[in-house]
Amino acid sequence: MTQSLSRNSGPNLRHRLERQALASTQLRRPTAEGSHPAGALDYPGNVEIEMGWGRLIFAHTFQDPIELANALKDERKGDRDIAAYISDPHVVLSHAPQELFLDPSHTYRLWMSHYRPSRERPQGFSIRRLDSSSDAQAINDIYATRNMVQVDPTFFLSHLTAKHITYLVAEDSETGQIIGTVTGIDHCNAFGDPENGASLWCLAIHPQSTLPGIGDALVRQLAEHYAARGRAYMDLSVIHDNDRAIQLYEKLGFQRIAAFTLKNKNSINEKLFAGPAVQEELNPYALIIVNEARRRGIMVDVTDAEGGFFKLSHGGRTIQCRESLSQLTDAVAMSRCDDKAVTRRVLQADGLLVPDQMVALDKVANEAFLTKHKALVVKPARGEQGRGISVDIRDPESLRQAISRARAHCDVVLLEQFCAGEDLRIIVTDYRVVAAAVRKPPKVIGDGEHSVRALIEKHSRRRASATGGESRIPMDEETERCVRAAGWDLDQVLPDGNSVTVRKTANLHTGGTIHDVTDRLHPQLVEAAVRAAKAIQIPLVGLDFLVERVDGPDYVIIEANERPGLANHEPQPTAERFIDMLFPHTANPIT
């Protein structure tokens, strides 16, 4: 009989299980220090725990490998079941070789007798238990950015007082945003574990969070929670090539043990069993499209990995792409986006709202334009990724220097009216809005020990790591200007808790972060974005708006990008809609 902990399992779960028939099984454990000697241990039979995203199946409670294989095959559509603690995976696989696969993850164990708490306190965030529906939605938002299965919020809420499952969240002290989460399972309260263990699951950090040490703090808090309960150990599973996570776990004292995991060959797990997608090293913006194409059976030929060029072929149709720029974007549309002055004229002619603008001329004309608008944006007429742009220029000397920096990237420099507001990127594909996100400029938070320069360098390393090397804060004149404007020097130690915005541009490539707001977008912003794409006559475009509020109607459009980074907008289906446009016969119906 399978012991399954359902969505309605409550605090009396252990007593209910103890009343049911128990079966004994033998499990050989690794002979690590502090472990139980090999031999027979009494377990309840065939334990499964409902997790909301699927079942956690405790394989060592199954006596019969055929029953275990059948239990794992009995997966509900859309779930992601996991069978853990398998000592002989080859035997189980022999009973379902077409349906199951050996998960390429390692199992690690932290012995509580060896764990030592940290004396350092989290900087800029706190750890607490999940306690509201908004927390539940925030966890799902993080899961979505990490391509994890989302959980019905009612499942979270129905387990707030459950003894066998614990949800922790990390909350940004400044914004109140949930920026990380972890789930713990108490094996004793779940099924009367004779080994007195616990395990960690679903550790996830929001990719746009710039605060350090979130994962470390969540793991420690959960470990200390189970140590206080008297548990002997806490286990976790980690993908074999996640070097950063493994380094964190080993630093905390986790040791690898000989236990394995099996999963189903479903679409969610496809990347784990389908083998390497492509041999060439592609950037994230090309890779997200290539992976979506491969998932649909579209042939991929990478023609220049460094430049992000590839060819897609299916059903007699072949299309060349460079990341999200395809042959469907013609040269005229591309040239309208390439020259920012042309972009503005095209949009203004269509009745869309744009800021005042002029080409940088002589000193008198430039300063007269500054006097007129009080604050300016200076940028090269051509270029991308935020290069050469200076924002919120307010005095003649800064204006002169900004023009000089912009001319290093393009001979023609534009002066533009500075419009305060949120930096909003909207993706329009096939004349439908697919995604929208607010971009925020990079900032650092002081710890009372490090200089502004050192904090910028640390922040930049974290952003580069989180984005596959795509996001870094340039240590240049513009960064130095912004730090000075905030009243600091690069070599000053920033007091604990003080924050400094170190760039005024919110571009991802210069260290900015991006936050999905698709579901909050005002209808007039949606209409303006579609009109802009049609005015430019471009099938896929990233439009840069400045708005007072994303749920309000007021806006100006400042730029159009013919090759927007679709990977920046997960969990929105940007790659899916792009492939739908290129190969409509492979598309699923859009609901």
N, C-alpha and C positions, 0 to 999 in steps of 0.2 A: 504494500500500500504506500502511495506517495503522500508524504506529509507536506502540504503546500500552505504557505502563509499567505492568505488572501488579502485583498484591500481592506477587509473589515477586521483583520487580526488586531487584537487589543492586548492590554496588559496581562490578561489571564492566559495568554497563548501557551506559555511553558507548562502550566498546569493542565491545559487541555491536551497537549502533546503527551505529557507523562501518563495520562489516562489511556492513551491509545497504545496498541501493541508495539513494543520496541523490538528491533532486530539487531543482532550483533554482527559486526564485520571486522575484518582485520585490515590494518593499514600500517605499512612500514614507513616510518618517519625518517627524515635525514638525521644523521647522528651529529647534530650541531650542539655546541655547548648550551646547556640548559634545556635541551629537548627531552621529550619523553623517550624512554627506551622502546625499541621496536617490540611489537607484540600486539595482543588482542585488546581492543577498546570497544566499549559498548556505545553504539550510536542508535538513534531512532532510524527507522528505515526510510530511504529515498526522500531526503529533505529538499524542498524547493522553497525559495522565498520570493514573493512578488515584490519587484522593485519599482514598478511604474513604467520603466523602459523595457521590461522583460523580466524573466525569472533568473535568479541566481541559484544554480543547482549545485548542491554540495555533493560532488561525485563520490567522496569517500564514505558516504552513507548508503551507497548502492552496492549490494552484493553481486548483482548480475550485470555484466557489461552490456548485454543486450537491452535490459531494462533502461540502463543509462542512455544508450544510443537512441532508443525509442522516445525517452522523455525529452531529449534535446531536439529531436526531429519534430516533436509536437509543439512547435513554436507558432504563436499567433502572428498573423500578418502585421507588419510594421513594428514588431518587437525585436529586441536584440538579446536573446537568451545567452547565458554564459554558464558552462559547466566547469567548475574550478576544483582544485585539489585532486587532479587525476595523476596517479602514479604510473599507470601503464596506458598511455593514450593510444598506442598502436593497436592494442587489443580492441578498444572501443571503436576506433576508426575502421577496423576490419569488418564491422557490422553495418557501416553506412559510409563507405568511402566516397560516394558521389554527393552526399548531402552535408557531410561534416568536414571540418579542417582543424588542424592543430594551430592554435593561435600563436603567432610569433612574439609572445610576451614572456618575460621572466617573472617569477614569484619571489617576493622579498618579505622577510620577517624582521620585526623589531621586538626583541625580548625586553619586556618592561623592567626586568632586573638590571638591564644595562643602560636604559635610557636616562639621560641627564637633561633636565629642563634648561632652557636658555635664560640668561639674565637680561637679554636685550628685549625691549618692548617694541611692538609694531609702530612704525612711523607713518602717520597720515591715515590710518585705518584701524578698525577694531574688529574682533571676532565675536560672534554671538550665534545663538540658535535661530533657525528659521522660525518666524512667528506670525506671518501674515500672508494674505493672498498676493500682495505686491512683491513680497520676497519670493514666492513661488514663481511668479511671472519673470522676475529678474533672473532666477536660476535657469529657467527655460531659455531666456535670451542668451545667457552665457553658453548653455548647451548648444544652441543653434549656431553660434559663432564657431564652435569647436566641432561641428558636424556630428554631434551626439544626439541620440534619440531624446525627444522632449517628453515630459511627463504631464499627465493630466493634473492641473493644479489642485484639484480636489483630493488627489492621492497624497500629495504633500501635506495638505491640511488635515486629512484624516489620520495622519501618523505623527502629529505633533507630540503626543504623549505616549507613543508606543515605546516600549522598553527595548525592543530588539533593533530599532533603527534610529539613527541620529543624523540630523541635517545641521551643518554649520555654514554660516555665510560670513564673508568679509565685507565690511561696509566702509566706504570712503568717508572719512571724518568731515571733509569739507563739503562734499556734494550730497552725501547720503546715498549714493549709488552703490548697489551691490556689485562688487568687483571680483568675487571669488566664491567658490563653494566646495564642500566636500561632504560625502556621505559615509557613515560608519555603520557596521553591522556587529551587534553583540551576539556572538555565537551561543553563549550560555542562555541568554534570554530567548534566542530564536529556537534552539532545539536541544538545550541541555548538554552542550558540548562537553564531553569528559576531559578535553584538553584545555578548557578554560580560555578559549581564544576570542579574537575579534578581527575584523578586517576593514580596510579602507577602500572606498570605491568613488568613482566620479569626481576626482579632484580636477577642477577646471578654473582657470583664471581668465577674466575678460581680456582679450588681446589688445584692447586699447588702453588698459590701465598702465600707468607709468610708475606706480608706487612699487618700491622694492620689497621683497621678502614676504609676499602674500602667500605663496605656496608653502613656504617654510612654516609660517605662523599657523596656517590651517592644519597642516600635518601634526605639528606639535600640540595644538589644542586638542585634537582628536585623540592623540596618544595619551595625553595627560587625563583626558576624560575617562579612558578605559583603564589607565593605571589606577585612578581613584576608585574604580569599580572592582579592583583586584584582579583584572585580567592578566594572563601570563604573557600574552604577545598580541601584536597587531600585524596582519599580513596585508600585502597589496600586490597588484599585478601591473606591470609597466611594459610597454612595447620595447623590444630589444634594442632599438636604435635611438631611443629618446635619451641621449647622453646627458642633457641638462637635468632631466628629472632623476635619472639614476645617480648622478653626482649628488643631488640634494638628498636622496634617500640614504645613500651610503654615508654622507656627512652626518646624518642624524642617527646612524648606527644600525640601519637595516642590513641584513645579511641575506644573500640569495639562498633559496632552498629548492629541493628537487620536487617541485609540484608543477603540473601543467594544466592548460586550459584548452577546452574545445568549444567551437562555435559552429553555427550553421552557415552554409554558403548562401547568404542572401545579399541583396543589393547594398545593404548598409555596410556589410563586411567585405565588399568586393575588393577593395584596395589591399586587404590583408592576405587574400589568397590568389589573386589574379596575377601576381608577379609584377615586376617593374613596369610602369606605364611606358616610359621611353628611356632610352639610354642616355640621351643628351641632357645636359643641365639647363633646364629652362627656368626663367624667372617666374614668380607667382602669377603674373598677369597672363602669361601664355599657358602656364601649366593648368590653371583652372579650366580653361577652354578645351585644352587637349584632353584632359581627364573626362570632361563631360562628353566629348566626341567619342572617345573610346568606349565609354559606358553604353553608348547607343549603337556600337558596332561600326562607327565611321572610321575609315582608314586614315591614319595620321602619318605624315612624312615631314619630319623636322628638317627644314632646309638651311636654317642658320640659327642655331640655338642662342648664340650670344645676342643677336639682334631681336630674338623673339619671333622669327619667321617660321611658318609651317604651312603645309598644304593639307586640306581635308578633302576626302573623296568618298562618295557613296552613291550607288545607283546611277552611275554614268555622269554624275555632277562633280566637278572639282572646283574648289575655291581656295585661293591663296589668301593668307592672313598674316598680319603682324600684330600679335596680341589681339585686341578687339577691333583693329582696323582691318576691314576686308575689302575685297574687290567690289562689293556692293556700294562702297563709298567712292564716288567718282572724284576726279581731280578738281573739278570746280568747287564741290562742297568742301573738299579738304582745304583748298586755298582760302575759302571764306573763313574757316576756323583758324588757319595758320596765321593770318594777319589780324591782330586784335582790333585794329582800327576798322578794317573791313567788317569784321563780326559785328561791331557796334552799329555801323551804318545799316547793315542788313536788318538787324533787329529793330532799330529805331524806325526804319522805313515801314516795318510791319506793325507799328504802333505799340511795340513792347517798351518797357521802361528800362532806360540805361543811364549811367552816370555821365555827367559832362566830361568832355575829354578834349585834349589838343596835343599836337605833336610838339615836343620840346624844341624851342627855337633859341632866341638870344636871351641873355640874362634879364633884360627888362620885361619881355613878354612872359617869360617863365615866372618871374616874381609877381607880375600882375595877376596871373592865374592863381598863384598861391594866395595872394591877398583876397581875391574874389571868394575862394572856397575855404580858407583858413587851414585846411589839412588836405594833403594829396597822397595819392598812390603813384609811384614812379615805376614803370616797367618797360622792358624791351617790347617792341611791336611784335616780334616773333620769338618763340621759345616755349618751353614747357617745364614742368616739375618745379616751378617757383624760382627758377634761376634768374638772378638780377633784379628781383622785385623788392621794393622798399615800401613800407606801409606807414601811414600816419606821419608824413613829413610835414613839419610845422614852421621851419625857419629857413631863410635863404641859404645858409651854409650847408645845412643837411640836404637841401634840395640840390645844390651843386654836386655834392658827393654822391647822392643817389643817382643822378643823371650819369655821372661818370661810371658808376658800377653797372648801370643798365647798358651803357654803350659797349661794354666789354662783351656783351652777348648779342647785340644787334645795333646797327648804325642808327636805326630809327627808334627814338625813345618816346613813349607816351606819358603825358601827365594826365591824371584822372582824378576827378572829385572823390575824396575819401568819404565813403558812406558807412557809418557805424552800423553794426548789426551782426547777426550770426552768419557765418560762412556756410552756405548750403550747396552741396553738390547733388544734382538730380540726373539720373541715368534714364535716357529715353531710347528705347529699342523698338524699331518698326513702328514708330509714332505712338508708342504707349509708354507711360512712366513705369519703370520696373523697380527702381530703388531711389531712395533719398537719404542723405546722411549729413549731419552737421559736422564740420571740420573745426577742430579747436587747435590753437597754436600751442607749441610746447612750453611747458613751465617746469621749474624745479622747486622743490621744497627743502628748506634748510634743515640741517640736523645739529647745528651748533658746533660742528667739527670740520666740515669740508668747505672749501672755497666755492664760489659760484662756478668757476671754471671746472673744478673737479666734479661738481654735481651735474653740470652739463655733459661732461664726458661719460659719466656713469649712466645718465638718462639716455644718451645717444646710443650707448652699447646695448641697453635694454630694448630700445626701439628697433635697432638693427636686427637683434636676435629675434624679436617678435614678428618681423616683417620679411624675413629672409634676406636681410641686407638692404632692403629698399628704402628704409627710413633712417636718416641720420641728421643730427643738428650740425650744420656747418659752423666751424669756429672761425667766423669771418667778420668783416667790418659791420655788417648788418646786425649780427648777433651782439657784437660789442656795443653798437649804438642803442639797441633795445635795452640791454642791461643798464647802460648809463642813464637812459631815459627813465628807468624805474628807480633810479637813485642808488645804484650799486656799482661796484667795480668787480671785474672778473676775478680778481685775486682776494677779494674780501670773503671772510667766513660768514656764511648766511646763518642767522640765528635760527634756533630750533622752531619749526612751524611756520616760518616766513616763506612766502612763495613769490617767485619772480617769473614773469612771462618773458622768455628769452628770444622769441621771434614774434613779430606781429602777423606774419603770414601763417595760415593754417595748413599749408600744403603738406601732405603726408611725407613727401620726399625730403622735406627739411625738418622733420621731427614732429609734425602735427599728428593728432589722433582723430579718428573718425567714428561717429556714433550714429547708428541707424535710427531714422525718424520716419520711415516710409509710411507707417500707419497713422502718423499725426499730420501729414501734409495737407495744407488747406487746398480746397478744390481750385481756387484761382491760381495757385502756384502750379498745380498739375496742368491746368489749361495753358498757362504761360509757357511752360516747358515744352509742351507738345507743339504749340504755335511756333516757338523758336526753332525746333527741329525741322518743322515744315518750311519755315522761312529760309533756312540754310539749305534745305533739301538734302538732309543727311539721315541715313537709316539708323545709325547708332551714334549717340553723342553724350558727352558729359557736360552739363551746363552748370556754371558757377553763378549762384545767386547770393545776394546779401539781403537778409530779411530781418525784420524786427522780431518776428516769432514764426516758427515753422507752421503753427496752426492759425496764422493770420494771413490776410491777403496782400499786405504791402511787400514790395520787392524792387530790386533793380538786378539786371543781369549784367555780369561783368566780363564773362569769357565763355567760350565753347571749346571743348576738347574733343577732337576727332578720334582719339585713342585712349579713352578713359580706362583706368585700372578696375576691372570687374571684381578682382579678388578683394578689393577694399570694402565691398558691400555685402559680404556674407553676413547673415544667412539669406538675404534676398536672392532669388533665382536668376541672377544676372547672366551667368554662363549658359543656363538652360534656355533662357529667352533668346540669347545670341545664336545658339545652335538651332533653335526653332526657326529663326529668321533665315539662316543659311540653308537648312535642310528641313523644310516644313513637313515633309512626309514622315520624319522621325519623331515629330512632336507628340506629346501627350496633350489631350484637351485641357485648356486653361479654364479653371473654374473661377 
